[in-house]
Every structure is written in structure tokens, then in C-alpha cells.
Amino acid sequence: MSFNIAVAGKGGSGKTSLASLVIRYLQRSGASPILAIDADPNANLGDSLGLEVGQTVGSIIASFNEEKINIPPGMTKEDYLEFQISDALTESKGLDLLTMGRGEGPECYCYPNLMLRRFADKLSESYAYVVMDNEAGMEHLSRRTTQNINELLLVSDHSIKGVRTIARLKELVSELDLVVKRQSVVINLVPDGIDPHISQEMERLGLELTATIPLDKAVYEADLNLTPLLELPDTAKAAMAVNDLMTKLLK
């Protein structure tokens, strides 16, 4: 059975970078195979990991809906579509990536989400760890795509709005009765310690801080140079903070 880690939070909080550094930690700890899932329609986890994405779940479903497909005898539409979605899996040594991407049309996300969940659930059985990078806000949680999670990393940037988003996410998890074994609050992109105003807001909201990830020039430079975060040096402040976080959570 795989250990499932999901990353959620508001846009601009550095979720994709954090998910990539979590995967970096797992790789360097010898934890494999790993399945990374980019559940954000604005997909960029592949870039962060240095993996080239060909097809996405959304593009495959869009093509499937537009064309008249001759489904082989004995197969349901869902089974055949699942077979097609397998082409969206980007494979590498010890790390594979499944990218949702964008659908097309006014109702483009419900069915892709359903198929992503169904396919990911089956696929994850073959992996030791699954790391899911969710889209900004609460869309995937509200659509119940993110379920049966061992560790939900609720990520905020160093802002009041960010921690308020985390509080709403925690409420949503409870309202939807999602299967989440543990939730951890992470404040990302912290310049020089948590500002007192943010600490006060977290206390007001009843949020307990699990970890802070410092604002790190090395992460910024990696993005500029299109360097995968998996190659970030051990001396990078953000990498060290994520290593400490994961060591704490997985001990």
C-alpha cells in the first residue's frame, strides 16, 4: 500500500516547489518507486522535476469526447479511456509523473477529475509513495479528488490571506469527511522568521504550525535556469528545511 502525500493551499504559496522538494527528499532517502501527480490544470510540476510531459489526462479526455472512437468489444467506455490515459504517464527511473492538464469546454473538470482519481487509485498500488500537487485553492478537495491521504501538507506563503486559506481548507476537509490521516501546516517563502501579525492570525484561527520553509535564492535561481529542483544542492536552505520536515513526518 502506498503512502499518499497531498499538497494544497492558495495560489502563489510555492506548492509545486514544495512538492518537488518532498520528492527530492524521498528520492535521496532511497524511497522508490514514486508517483508524482500534477492535479493542477496549470501544470508545471514536470518542469520543476525536469520531466518532459507529453499528453495529459485533460487532453486525452478532450480528444476522446471529440472523436468517435471504436471501442474494442468487451471493453466499457471507462475501461478504454483508462487504457488511453495510461499514455499520459511520464516514466523515469524510480519516479513517474501523471499530469492532469486542462480539459476543454464549460464542464471540463468533473469527468477528468473522476477519471484521474480512478486511474490514480489503481496506479498508486504499484508505488511506495504518491505525491500530489493540487491546484490553487480548494477545487480538488471540494470535488473529492484528494482522498485517502496519509499526509496533507497545507501550504501558505508568508501572508495573512494564505493562513486564512489554510483555515478554510481544514474546515472543508472536515465538512467533506475526507480520509486524511494527518494535516500539517507549512508556512513557505518565509524571509526572516514568522511575522508577529501572522502568528497572531494563526493563533486566532487555531492553526498549529508544523514547519516553516525559508525564502531561498537557490530555488529562484533554479527556476530561472530551468534546473530541476531534484538537483538542488544539500546546502540549499529550502531543501534542508523540507528534509527536516519530512524526517519529522515520516519517522
Buried (B, 14 or more C-beta within 10 A) or exposed (E): EBBBBBBBBBEEBBBBBBBBBBBBBBBEEEBEBBBBBBBBBEBBBBBBBBBEBEBBBBBBBBEBBEEEEEEEEEEEEEEBBBEBBEEBBBEBEBBBBBBBBBBEEEEBBEBBBBBBBBBBBEBBEEBBBBBBBBBBBBBBBEBEBBBBBBBBBBBBBBBBEBBBBBBBBBEBBEEBEBEBEEBBBBBBBBEEEBBEEBBEBBEEBEBEBBBBBBBBEBBEEBBEEEBBBBEBEEEBBBBBBBBEBBEEBBE
